[in-house]
Amino acid sequence: MTKKQSDQPPLKGNLLLADPGLLAPTFRRCVLLLTEHAPSIGAHGYILNRPIEKTIGDLLDGPEFEPLQMVPVFFGGPVSREHLTFGSLGWDDSNNSLIYNTHLSAVEARRHLDEGFSVRAFVGYSGWSDGQLESELTEKSWIHREPRRHILDPQDVDQMWSRLMQEISPWHALQAGEPENPSLN
């Protein structure tokens, strides 16, 4: 890790937008919430805009999951895809900031749902070893952004990446408007 990379402040709680040039299918046009980050130990987070078109009711039985039947399931990333975890998202109006909790049990997820949080289930997560994310940021694979309230809107999932890109600059808005597969144009 270079001195410049080690001086980077932790990005925990922030969003990463895939750069338009990042063509890897797993991360193309994705929006990631970094839930842990320290340059010396690595980072991990969850993709917020990859629903798998399933709910908890489609995947899990049992009385503890009954109140969570309609919770949507998302592809969180390529690591540990055999695991499912619950996360909650909310917005703190007084600080204009995102509130998030991850690794919730079914009981905790239900409590957060009852408290008005947006609860999602994630299959897998996205992870980076120490210095890896910093290298990818230096290579401009990712665009760092502070969270916006509209990421909580379940109707915004399909347009989340484009909308966040459009908020950056006119150039980014132009890039966001390009077709996903230009060869089909």
N, C-alpha and C positions, 0 to 999 in steps of 0.2 A: 504494500500500500504506500502511495506517495504521501509526502507531507501535505500537499493540497487536499488529498482525499481524507486524511486523518483529521484535518481541520474542519471538515464539513459537519454542520450541526445535525443531530439526529432528525430524521424526517417522520418519526412516528406520528400517526394521526393525520398525515397528509395523503394526497392522491398522487398517483403516477399515471400519466396518460401515455399510451404507446405512441411513439413518434410515427408519423405516416410512413416512414421508411422501414419500420419494423414489420417485416413480412411473415415472420414465424406464425403459423396458424393459431397456436395457443394464445399468443399475446396480441395479434393483429387487432388494432382499434379497441384495445381493452382499457378499462379504468380500474385501477387497483387501489385499494385502501391499505396503506402500510400500518400494520398493527404493532409491529416491533421493528426497531432499527437502532443499531449502534455500529458505526463503521468498523470497530474492532471485533465484533462478534457476528455481524451479518444482519439480515432482515427477513421478515416474512409478512405476508398480507393476503388479502382475498380479492379476487376479481369480482367487481360489483355488477358488471353488465353481461354476464354469461348465464342466463337462466337455462335450465335443462328441460323446461316444460313439464316438470313434475312437482308435486307437493309432498309434504311429509306423509299425508294420508295415502299416497301412492306407494310409499316405501316402507313405512313402519306401522306396526300394529301395537296395541297395548294401551291400557288406560292412561299411562303417563303421556302418551302422544295424542290422545283424543282432542284436547284443546288446541293442538298445533296442526290439526289436519290440513288446514288451508295455507300453512306457511310454505312459501315457494322455496325450491331448491336451486342453488346456483353451482356452477363449476367454479371452485375457488382457486384452482391452479393445478399444476401437474404433479405436485408432491403429495404423497399419501392419499391417493385417490380412492383407497379402500376405506377411508375414514370420513365420517360426517360430523360436523360440528355446528352448533347454533351460534349466531351472532345477532346483536341488536344495534340499531342505529336510531339516533334521535338528534334533535337540534336544540341547543341552548340559546334562546333568544337574547338573554341578558349579555352573553359573551359573543353572540353571533358565531358559534362554533359547533362542530360536530361532537356528539357524545357517542361513543361506541364501546361495546363489550363483546368479547369473543370467548370461545371455549366454554359456552354456557351449557349446563345440563338441561334436560327437558323441563325440570321444575323451574330453573332460573329463567329459561326462555319464556315459559308461560307467565311468570311474574312480570318480566319486561314487556310482554305483549299486553298484559292487563294494565300496565303503567303508561301505555300509549306509544311505546317504541315500535319501530318497524323491525320485525324479526325475520331473519332469513336463515336458511340452512345452507351450508357449504360442503361440497364434496371436494376434498383436497385443498391444498393451499399453494401459494407461490412463495418460494424461498430463495435466498441468496446467501452464500458463504461470506466470511469477512472480506471486505474490500470489493466483492463482486458487483454489488449494486453501484458503488461509487464509480467503478470502471465503466459500467453501462451508462451512467449519467454523464460521465466525461465524453463517452462515445456518442452521446445524444440519442440513445435508444429510447429514453424516457423524458417526459416533460413533467416537471414537478409543479403541482398546483395545491393551493389550500382548498379544503372541501367547500362545496356550495350546497345550500339547502336543497336544491332540486334533485340531488342524488338520492334523496329519500323517497321521491315520487315513483311508485311502481310503474306508472305509465311512461316514465322517462327512460326506462332501461334500454330500449332499442336505440334511442337517440342520445344517450348520455355522453358518449365519447364526442360525437359531433358538436353537441351543445357546449361542452366544456372547451373544446378547441376553438369554437367561434368566439368565445369570451376572451381569448388571449389577444388576438390581433386580426386585422383584415387578411393577412397572409395565411394565418392558421385557419381562418374561416374558409378561405379558398381551398386549402388542402382538405379540410373536412368535407367539402362539397364534392370532391372527386369520387367517382364510382369505386366501389370496393375492388372490382375487377375491370381495369381499364380496357382489357382486350375484348370485353363483351360490348364495348361502346361502339 
